[in-house]
Every structure is written in C-alpha cells, then in structure tokens.
Amino acid sequence: MADTLTSIRDIERELTSLRAEPGAETPFQRTSVMTHMAWVPPEWVEAAEDVLSGLAERHPSRTVVLLPQPEEDDGLDGYVEVDAYPVGEGRSICTETIRIRLKGKRASAPASVVQPLLLPDLPTFLRWRGLPPFGAPEFEGLIDVVDRLIVDSTEWPDLPESYRGLAQIFDRVVVSDIAWARTSRWRPMLASLWPDIAGVQRIRVTGTAAQAHLLAGWLRSRLKHTVELEHDPADRLHGVDIDGEPAPFPPGDPPSGADVLSEELDTFARDRIYEDAVRGTLQ
Amino acid sequence: MATAQENPLLEGLQLRRMPDPCILVIFGASGDLTKRKLFPALYSLAYRRLLPDNFSVVGIARTEETDDEFRQRMKEAVQQFGRDEFRDDVWESLADGVRYLAADFSDSKGLDRLVDVVNELDDERKTGGNRLYYLAIPPSAFETVVEAMGKRRKAEGWRRLIVEKPFGHDLESARHLNSVIEHHFEEREVFRIDHYLGKETVQNMLALRFANGIFEPIWNRQFVDHVQITVAESIGIESRASYYEQAGAIRDIFQNHMLQLLAITAMEPPIDFTADSVRNEKVKVLRAIHTPGPKSVVRGQYGRGYIEGEEVAGYREEEGVDPQSMTETYVAAKLYVDNWRWADTPFYVRMGKRLPRRETTIAIEFKRAPHPPFEELAAEGLQPNVLLVHVQPDEGVSLAIGAKVPGQGLTIRTVHMDFLYGGAFRTGLPEAYERLILDAMLGDATLFTRIDEVEEQWSLVDAIVAAWVRDRPAFPNYPAGTWGPPSADELLRRDGRSWRTH
C-alpha cells in the first residue's frame, strides 16, 4: 500500500501517477462505468473488503471506501490503489480504489470529501453498511450527492421499525436493498400461485427478519389487504408457508453476495414495488 | 400466464421471456459446427438457466454412434470449447434430453426413423410438438430434409427451421432453395443464420448509432469522407477445400457477413427493434448498392508466405485445391450506396484469407477539418477523425482525434480514445450462437436474414462474378501474410486514399 495521503489534492496526484504503469510508455486505460462509494464503520470492515474484492473487476469503477473514525483526532488519511486487469492483447484497464479514514470531525461532513473524487457524468452508488443514521448530517449529506443508495436491511436491528426512516427518503434518492434482491427468486414463484394466493391471510417465512418483513410487506401492498406474518429465523430464505401450506421451492441456487450487489449496480430506475413493500412492512 | 393487471404480484417482476419446451433437431450433428459452436452455446444457455424445461436435442448424421458416445463427445467438446466453467450438474441436465441417430437423411427410411425418435422424445419429455430444425448440412442435402420435415409436420406445436450459410450459390439457386422451403415453411418459420449478426459488437453498432445523439447527425455524406470495412482472417482454408473452391471469398464472406456489416453501418434508423422494421431498413440499403464496375473490384489469391513467422503454403498447394485454381481468396471493392444519405460516399470493403492478422473492423473516416490554423502542420496536414468499430478481436470502439503534444509550439498528434468492451463490461461476451439459438426458440427473427435480403445480396454477387468470367488474373497475386494484392492498394490510391494499416 502506498504512503498515507492527507489531502484530496494528494490523493488526486497519486491516482494520476499510479495510472502510468512503471516503465511502460502508455498509461493504463481507464474505462469506468460509475463511482462506487462505501460507508464502512469499523465493525463492517472485514465483510466489506470481501465483497469489494469480487466487485472491482466486474464493474470497472472508482471505488471510494469511507472509513469513519469519529473518536480519533481530526484528520484525513487516504490510501490509493490502482489495480490493472488485462483485456485483449497487451492492454490493461485499471480500477481505482481510494480508502479514506475520516477522523474526528471530518467524519461528519463526508460529502465534501468525496465530491471532488466523483467521476463526472457517471452514476454514483453509495453502499451503506449497517443501519444508516437517518437524519444525521453525514448520511443526509451523502445521499444528496449520490444517485443510488444501496443498503442491506438484513444488517439492521429492530425490524420492521427501522424501515420507517428509510421510507422517508424514497423521494430523495433511489434505494436498493440487498435483502429485497435476495427474495427475487421467491417472488415470481409466489406470483405463480395466483389466483390461489390472492386471499392469503397468514404467511410464515423461514429466513432473515428482513426477508420475512419485506415479503409480508410486498404481499400486503400488492394484494391491498392485511397479511399476518410469522417469522422463523434462519440465515437465509428456506421456505414460505401460505396459510399453513408450504409453497414450492423456487428453482436455482441463491446468488452470492458479490453477485447480488453486482446486479444492483446494473439497475438505475426507482423500484416502486420495493418502496411499497417497505411501507407495507409497517402496516 | 396472467398479466400484471390481473395478478398484482407480477407487477415490477422482471420476467425473462422463456422459450417454450422444444426439441432441437440438428442435421449434420457429427460436424465441426455442432462440436465447436452449437453444444458449447447450448451449455452456456443451460448454465444461465435460459433453456426451457425439458429442452431436448436430437442429433442426426451418418456417422455410427450411440447416444452415449455422442453425449460423451459433446461433453468433451463443451469442456474444450465452452466459455463457462464445466459443471457436471449443468451438463447432466442438458445431456438428459440428448439423443443421437445414425442415419442417412437423404433417404426417407432414415427420416422416418428420425420422426419416430423425435415423436417418442416429445411424448417422454412433454415438449408439446415444438421443433427447431437446424440444418448444418451441405445445400445439396437441404431439399430432401426440408421436404421430409415439411411433409411430416405434426398438428400441434410450432416448427422452425434454422438454415446455415451458404443459402444457395447464386440468385437462381437461392430462389430455388427458397421455393422448396416456402412450400413447407412460412417465412416467419425460417431463420437464416448469419452469425455475424449474433455478435455483440455488431449489435453495438446499432446502439452506438441510435442510442447516441452525437453520431447520427454526422453519419452521412456531408461529414463522412468514406467508410472502410475489413474482414481479415490469418488462417487459410483449413480442410474446407471442396467448399471453398466453389465459393471463394465472394460467396464465403462478401455475400453474407460483409454486406450485412455494410447494411448495418449504412441503414436508416428503424422505427423500432422488431424483426421487420430492422430488416426493412437493411434491405433498402442492399437495394441501393450500386453494382460496381470491373475496375472497382479487385480479386486476389494467396501464394506462399509467412504467418506468425511460419512458412505457409500457397492456396493452390493446399490439399484438395486445383493447382490451376482461379478461386479468389481475397476481394476488395469500392461500393456506393445510392441514396440521399450516402450518395458519392465510397464504402471500401476488403476481405481475405491469409492476411497478416485476424481482424473485423468498420472504420468511419470523417472529413478533415477545413483549415488548420497551426503552422507546424503545414507539411503533413491534419489527420482525419476516424471512428473505428472493432468487431473482433479486442471488441470495442475507438475514436482517433488530434491532440496537442505537450511542450512549446502547437504540434498535433493523433491519439485514440478507446472504449473496450471487455474493459467496461466484465461479464464476458456471449457467443453469437447462444443469442441466435435462443432468439430462434423465442421466434424472434430480428438478427436473421430475410429472403429479400438474401436475394439482394446474391444479385450483387452475380453481377460482380459475371464480369470475372471474361478475364483471368495472374494468380497467386499476394503472398500469405500480406494485406492483399497491389491492385487493392491502387483501388484506393486512385481516389487519393489508402487502406488503414492498423
């Protein structure tokens, strides 16, 4: 890893110099499709790195990882990495990863740190690990500069109550929820049970709390009547009972974490069905 | 399935269009195409769960082989040529529905047996009578098969016919072939493959032109100086002498791939992306191509030379080739598309075997800036902007622009702005055959050639070939590993232009 950089200007300069491959005449080519930002509090660092490593190669992008450390003395530590991937004969493209430790007060205005680093004219995605502090300045500032917020409500405590804050920001930023994406194999399968499923009164979901609440919210919002939820905790979605009858298992294997995030990064439009489902969880 | 209006749960679900269960019948299943392209494509489709439930394959060819031997050979082919990791469970799910029949499809007994096998499989796997016939056989065998399959039509389900190139060898034979097909199949049931249209980068030409506001306004005679299309292969004729001797470069590449690339480059925007809208526009371009005079077409044949440092034989020395052969392995032509958009804009096309490298590119060369205000340039002038579409390899698009060399004065140098497909989208490009087989199963003919296109293509080829009968060029006229005969360079030099060299 390169030396610690303490200002955005240093970071920019370092990026430029790293793009020129040592000893090569031509710099690496940069083909970017987006800026991918991640807000990673200390407890999420390990999990975040795992997903990021699979992602960079599939979505050539500038990745800005923000590591808030509000307890430290004020300051900013930047680390820049440029990874080259071979494409075609004798050519490489590069992806850039910028890690910035936001120390002390710097952690409360991250938008001003990342704005100079966003790639112009390309979409910006913000992956927020854990429950976002709805209403807090660091969160509010960031969602105003990004095109899409990606959360995984599986990581959240106090469901469905925590969805309340999320439902407030739908008009400000497009939201993707990895927990919702992980129900995507089940929803077509449940839809195929129409018309029998139209009058469902009660579902029992064996899976994460987020999946259980979102599926129930989805059914309530689409069918426009109450649906009682019984939740059987499990680390992944194993089964759904419709009024006591187990629904058939959908085909295929569940996708990996990087796969799910990768698919969300290809999506740009607002998902109204998801938004309705989130509101439905609170009914 | 109910619509989203009837079933609110379907709202917002992105449901992939899934083909109906069906049986793919491959005629000529022991050939290279089945091994190198079709089965690897089917495996990739199975890997991505894009094949319908109970999808089944029946291969038929003369080679004696059991079901198991055929499956084993195809398994090895997938392992060797497939683009995805090999997974036993995926292969097993595909292989379950694979049968092989060793029979002569030129006699009716063999075809009767085929019908029995297919019907049995249909009952067993509940494929509803849906059949996709894939003719990977020489044209001489087409008639019998088409007729036999037409007569043995089942009442239920759909039937579609995929026809590999060559579709005839001239206008008359193409029309004859079509009259046979037409007798038993409707045009919407016929899928004539030009696998170039299945390539992502060829389809990207449509995206580039019609999804970007900046190119279309300058995509015409006012701004484009000329267009160059190159389809170069470094390989020779491999073991296809008997076919190639009859076909030559003009029937092998020009009649289909080259003219399709030209049509996609020159066509007007279609009103939508349906099969007929796109093909209507392409056929207009093909109709508008002016028959080139003899001076505007150059033929070549390769002699001995070097490819990648290795000495290779001349065409006339290849196995199965007549030592006095007059078959061309290279064609270059200057074509004009006589319409409002392209009048007087030359389309220079060239294609050949044993050229220095494998490359398919479409280069749009724009007119030069009218007046360079930079004195340093006086000697060599400004280079024109070129928009280069790399169809293969290194799929992508690059734009050559003039930029200032850092330092004192104002020296301008041409630099490339590159978009590399593999750089922006790291998912791996699907093989053309995956897309085409799936489209045929879905009944979408957008990326297949319609009979009127084929006829226009052949009329142009017939007119060019008619002029060739009169003279005998001194073949071979270019050494293997070079960019064709000197007369091809002369063709452009006369117009004050030159072929792109890299």
Interface residues (C-beta under 8 A of the other chain):
Chain A: Q29 T31 S32 V33 E57 R58 H59 P60 Y85 V87 G88 E89 R91 I93 R187 P188 L190 A191 S192 W194 P195 I197 W218 L219 R222 L223 K224 P251 G252 D271 R272 I273 Y274
Chain B: M1 A2 E6 N7 P8 L9 L10 E11 G12 L13 L15 R49 P393 D394 D418 F419 L420 G422 G423 A424 F425 R426 T427
